[in-house]
């Protein structure tokens, strides 16, 4: 079940909100927990039992780790917790990938392939794993006391607004909100308002971009030229941003309706003036997670040599790429970004300063778009062909590959992505996303939310095209 579905919008969400706001404060967590289990079981009925069992086990492992005083025993229990959670991720997400590559190698040397039953990928397992890791590591580091009730821990892990696609919520950020929070009437309205903004981004912009992206990127090489290649990947560039950031907005809005404050996950990434800045703006919770739980433990930038610094960056981004999917193109995508991060540390950042902000922004966006080709086209041969078409300089008429709806939404997506480069644009966005609790704002938010909700619902009903890119991660 995805947020931009009729089932969620007209059935699950209304029933949940009515139940949640009718019960007393003592039972609100129970309503969220039961609803979250149902929500997850709807899409993965078999895996929900594994998820609940592993979460239950992890709670008591961390509890035992916290209560023991022996340093070696603490480390052993931490290692066991990490092993179980990473092991689940490795098995369900990467076992098929590993066996496929082993069998390709065996085929090359004439050996018999490994017999293997393909494993289904549980939805949201990457986000689930990262949150379980933050719990055990944060408790080990004494950042926060562990939760006292196993039901509260299961709630933290399986809470439906951010379970499927984030944002990645660290334990120390939300622990106190689980055990005690208050949602005001303005929180409920502003949460619904934020949810509707995200829904509109996903349905009215990302879906329109996605239709054209799939059509053009899926063309046979003989039917593709530079125009179709560039328009296709430009459409995908805006699709993935409005799709994923829209989903994050919906998650943040849903959390706010329940009194939770989830971290922001996007901050206008396409206005970045370097790849380093891009990763401070794109999927922020993943970037900060990688920094605090992997990059810094590896030594971060406080290392004795530049070579070790570059090694740390590459390791982090190779893992980041592989986290996105069990395919070599994702590893290559991570290496691609890691390569430019290393170049920026070496000399590019200095060059950008000399070039100026405008040119740096254009160069960074160009690099980012090229990176999305690697991310989108999984087959390496087709990827090579796609790049050849992009830079083949064989152009056809633009209107021969796009329609008026796409052209209008593309311009809208472009303006929404870049208007914050101007100071007034940033101020307008702040007012739009973070309205203050004033009578005039309340009515404007309510009316605008209803308009966006109705238009989005109509678009979903009228079209069978409603994918969600990060659903499989």
C-alpha positions, 0 to 999 in steps of 0.5 A: 500500500502506497500513500498515493493509492485510492486504498490508502487515501479513501479507506486506510487513512480516514479510518486510522485518523478517526480511530487515533483521534477518538481514543484516549492518549493512553491508547494512541500508540496502540492504534499506530502500532496495530495500524502499522502492522496492518499497513505493512502486512497489506504489502508483505504478509509473509515478511511481517512475521519475520520483521516482528520476530527480529524486532522483538529479539533485537529489543531484548538484545539491546536491553541486555547490552544496556544492563550489562557492565562488562565492556567485552560483553557489551561489544559482543551483544552490539556486534550480535545485534548488528549482525542479525539486522545487517544479515537480514538485509544481506539475505533478502536484498543481496542473496539473489544478486550474489548468486547471479554473479557467482553463476555468471562466473561459473558459466565462464569457467564451465562449472555447474550453476548453483541451484537457487530459489529466488528470494522476494525483496521485502518492502522497505527493508533498507529503511527498517535496517538502518533504524534498527542499527541506530537504536542499538548503536545509540544505546551503546554510545549512551546517546539515549536510554533504551525504551522500556516497553517492547511495544514502543520499540516495535512502534519506532521500527514499524511506524507506517508513515516512514517505514517504507521509504523514510525519512530515516528517523534516528532513535535519539530524535524520536525516543521522547516523542514515542513516550510522550507527545502532544499534537495541537489542532494546528499540528493536525492541519499543518500536517495534512497540509504538508501531506497534500503538498507531497501528494501533489508533488508525487501525483501531479508532477512525478507521475507525469514526468515518469510517463515520458521518462519510461517511454523515451528511456525505453526506446530501442537504440534505433529509435532514439536520438540526442533529443529523446535521450536528453528529454527522457533523462531530464524527465527522470531527473525531475520524476525521482526528485518529486517522487521521493521528496513528495513521499518524504513530505507525506511522511512528515505530514502524517507524523505531524498529524500524530504529534511526531516531528520527523527530520527533513529529507530534502532541501532543493538539491538541484540548486547545489553548486557541488556534488558535496553540497548535493549530498547535504541536500539530497536524501539528507537523512541517508547522508547524515546516517552514512556520515555519523555511523560509517564515515566518521567511525572509519576516520572521516576527514581526520585521517593522517593522509589524503589517500585514506580520506579518499578511501573513506569517501569511496567506501561510503559512497560505494555502500550508499550505491549498493544500499539503493539496489542489488545491481551493478549500476547502483554500485557504479552510481555510488562510485560515480558520486564518490569520484566527484567528491574526491575530485572536489576535495582535490581541486574542483571546489577551488575551481568552482569558486573561480567559476562563480555560483551560476556556472558551478550550479550548471556543472553540478546539475549536469553531473547529477543528470549524467549520474541519473542515467547510471541509476536508471539504466540497469543494463550496462550495454544499454547504459553505454548506448544511452550515453552515446545517444546523449552525446551523439548530437543527432537532434530531432524536433522537441515537440515530436517527443513531448505533448502539451501536458508534459511540457507544462509540467516540465516547466513547472518542475523546473521552476519549483526546483530552481526558483530558490536560487533567488533570495525571494524564492527561498523566502517564499518557499519558507512561508509556503512550507512552514506557515505560521499559526495565524487565522489567515494562514489556517484558512488558506492552508485548509482550502489549498489542502482540499484543492490539492487533495481533490486534484490529486485524487482525480489524477490517480483515478483517471490514470493507471500509472502510479509507480513509486521509485523508492518502494523497492528499496 
